[in-house]
Amino acid sequence: MGRRFFLKGCATLGTVLGLNACQNRSPSARNPTTSDLGSQSLSLESVTIGPTNGQSPTHLMVCLHGWGANSQDLVPLASALDLPNVQFLFPDAPFPHPNVPWGNAWYALESQDNQGLEESRQKLLDWLTSLEESTGVPLSRTILSGFSQGGAMALDVGLRLPCAALVAMSGYWHDSAQLTRESLPPVLIVHGRQDPVVPVSKAQHARDNLKALGIAVTYQEFDMAHQILPEVLVLVRRFVLDVIG
């Protein structure tokens, strides 16, 4: 898996949701709170947005940001997706970005060997597994999603866990998951045909290889670059609603 296609800029959310690429932290929607939700010994710092219906969450949706972004970057998804029974969590990747002072990374794309991937993978696995204790929601009712490098982490880690579903937006697959489970979660992959950061061929590769493993994959390309358009959000919301019933 090459790294060069990432080095054109930060893999942050497009301006369609009101955020400029590589921006600093900004006020977030729906009054999210920053917390160390999960086991204190396994915790990743995260932004949490509770259900809008005032009830205990029936499901969790974890959203992983891209390379050079931070936990605030995908916060607008909570309002945009309009899932009143769902609690959203936006964790910070554990490593500082080498060039963006406020940005983080799941692993080093500037290195030849994706330095930090194994450590980040384990941190995320442990944190996700610990969430049921603090939220009351098991992994079987947790949707793991991500954008760009976060989408790659969602596929990598999510296929190792009994998650309800996985969503990869403008992402790719490491081809490194040890798929030992008999039942694997359904996957939604969305990508832009004009993406200059992660080529659409990477999404097509993930689609074809995941389908070959017997995984139920929903795949859709859009006429967009490295961003999330309203049409993508409509598709993601429909997919999640189909999963949670």
Residue pairs with C-beta under 8 A, 6 or more apart in sequence:
1 114
1 172
1 174
1 175
3 109
3 110
3 111
3 112
3 114
5 197
5 198
5 199
5 202
6 67
6 109
6 149
6 197
6 198
7 109
7 110
8 196
8 197
9 21
9 22
9 68
9 197
10 21
10 22
10 66
10 67
10 68
10 69
10 97
10 100
10 103
11 66
11 67
11 68
11 69
11 147
11 148
11 149
11 170
11 197
11 198
11 226
12 19
12 21
12 22
12 23
12 65
12 66
12 68
12 69
12 73
12 103
12 148
13 19
13 21
13 65
13 66
13 69
13 73
13 74
13 76
13 147
13 227
13 228
14 21
14 224
14 225
14 226
14 227
14 228
14 229
15 21
15 227
16 227
16 228
16 229
16 230
17 76
17 77
17 80
17 228
18 76
19 26
19 73
19 76
22 68
22 69
22 100
22 103
24 102
25 70
25 72
25 102
26 72
28 47
28 72
28 75
28 76
29 49
29 75
29 76
29 78
29 79
30 49
30 52
30 78
30 79
31 49
32 47
32 48
32 49
32 75
32 78
32 88
32 90
33 47
33 48
33 49
34 45
34 46
34 47
34 48
34 71
35 45
35 46
35 47
35 48
36 43
36 44
36 45
36 46
37 43
37 46
37 48
37 89
37 131
37 134
37 135
38 44
38 46
38 127
38 130
38 131
38 133
38 134
39 126
39 127
39 130
39 133
39 134
42 123
42 126
42 127
42 129
42 130
43 127
43 130
44 91
44 92
44 94
44 123
44 124
44 127
45 71
45 91
45 92
46 71
46 89
46 90
46 91
46 92
47 71
47 72
47 75
47 89
47 90
48 87
48 88
48 89
48 90
49 75
49 78
49 87
49 88
49 89
49 90
50 57
50 87
51 57
51 58
51 84
51 85
51 86
51 87
52 84
53 84
53 85
55 85
56 136
57 85
57 86
57 87
57 135
57 136
57 137
58 85
58 86
58 137
58 141
58 244
59 83
59 85
59 86
59 87
59 137
59 141
59 142
59 143
59 164
59 244
60 86
60 87
60 88
60 89
60 131
60 135
60 137
60 141
60 142
60 143
61 81
61 83
61 86
61 87
61 88
61 89
61 142
61 143
61 145
61 240
62 88
62 89
62 90
62 91
62 128
62 131
62 142
62 143
62 144
62 145
63 74
63 77
63 88
63 89
63 90
63 145
63 146
63 147
63 150
64 74
64 91
64 93
64 106
64 124
64 144
64 145
64 146
64 147
64 149
64 150
64 151
64 153
64 154
65 71
65 73
65 74
65 90
65 92
65 93
65 104
65 146
65 147
65 150
66 73
66 146
66 147
66 148
66 149
66 150
66 151
66 170
67 97
67 103
67 105
67 106
67 109
67 148
67 149
68 97
68 99
68 100
68 103
68 104
68 105
69 103
69 104
69 147
69 150
70 92
70 93
70 102
70 103
70 104
71 90
71 91
71 92
72 90
73 90
73 147
74 90
74 147
74 150
75 88
75 90
77 88
77 228
77 233
78 88
80 230
80 233
81 233
81 236
81 237
81 240
82 237
83 237
83 240
83 241
83 244
85 244
86 143
86 240
86 244
87 135
87 137
89 131
91 124
91 127
92 104
93 104
93 105
93 106
93 120
93 149
93 150
94 104
94 106
94 116
94 119
94 120
94 123
95 104
95 105
95 106
95 107
95 108
95 116
95 120
96 103
96 104
96 105
97 103
97 104
97 105
98 105
98 108
98 110
105 116
105 149
106 116
106 117
106 120
106 124
106 149
106 150
106 152
106 153
107 114
107 115
107 116
107 117
107 120
107 149
108 114
108 115
108 116
109 149
114 174
117 174
120 153
121 153
121 156
121 157
124 153
124 157
125 157
125 160
125 161
128 139
128 142
128 144
128 157
128 161
129 139
129 161
131 137
131 139
131 142
132 138
132 139
139 161
139 162
139 163
139 164
140 162
140 163
140 164
141 164
141 244
142 163
142 164
143 163
143 164
143 165
143 166
143 167
143 240
143 243
143 244
144 154
144 157
144 158
144 161
144 163
144 165
144 166
144 167
145 151
145 154
145 166
145 167
145 168
145 169
145 236
146 152
146 153
146 154
146 167
146 168
146 169
146 171
147 169
147 170
147 171
147 228
148 169
148 170
148 171
148 197
148 198
148 226
149 171
150 171
151 167
151 168
151 169
151 170
151 171
151 172
152 168
152 171
152 172
152 173
152 174
154 166
154 167
154 168
154 171
155 166
155 168
155 171
155 172
155 173
155 174
155 177
155 187
155 206
155 210
156 173
156 174
156 176
156 177
158 166
158 185
159 166
159 177
159 179
159 181
159 184
159 185
159 215
160 177
160 178
160 179
160 181
162 181
162 183
162 185
163 185
164 185
164 243
164 244
165 185
165 186
165 187
165 188
165 239
165 240
165 243
166 185
166 186
166 187
166 188
167 187
167 188
167 190
167 236
167 239
167 240
168 187
168 188
168 189
168 190
168 203
168 206
169 190
169 191
169 228
169 232
169 236
170 190
170 191
170 192
170 195
170 197
170 198
170 203
170 226
170 227
170 228
171 189
171 191
171 198
171 202
171 203
171 206
172 198
172 202
172 203
172 205
172 206
173 202
173 205
173 206
173 209
173 210
175 209
179 213
184 213
184 214
184 215
185 215
186 215
186 216
186 217
186 218
186 243
187 210
187 215
187 216
187 217
187 218
188 217
188 218
188 219
188 220
188 235
188 236
188 239
189 203
189 206
189 207
189 210
189 217
189 218
189 219
189 220
190 203
190 219
190 220
190 221
190 222
190 232
190 235
190 236
191 198
191 200
191 202
191 203
191 220
191 221
191 222
192 200
192 221
192 222
192 223
192 224
192 225
192 226
192 227
193 200
193 221
193 222
193 223
193 224
194 223
194 224
194 225
195 224
195 225
195 226
196 225
196 226
197 225
197 226
198 226
200 221
203 219
203 221
207 217
207 219
210 217
211 217
218 239
220 235
222 229
222 231
222 232
224 232
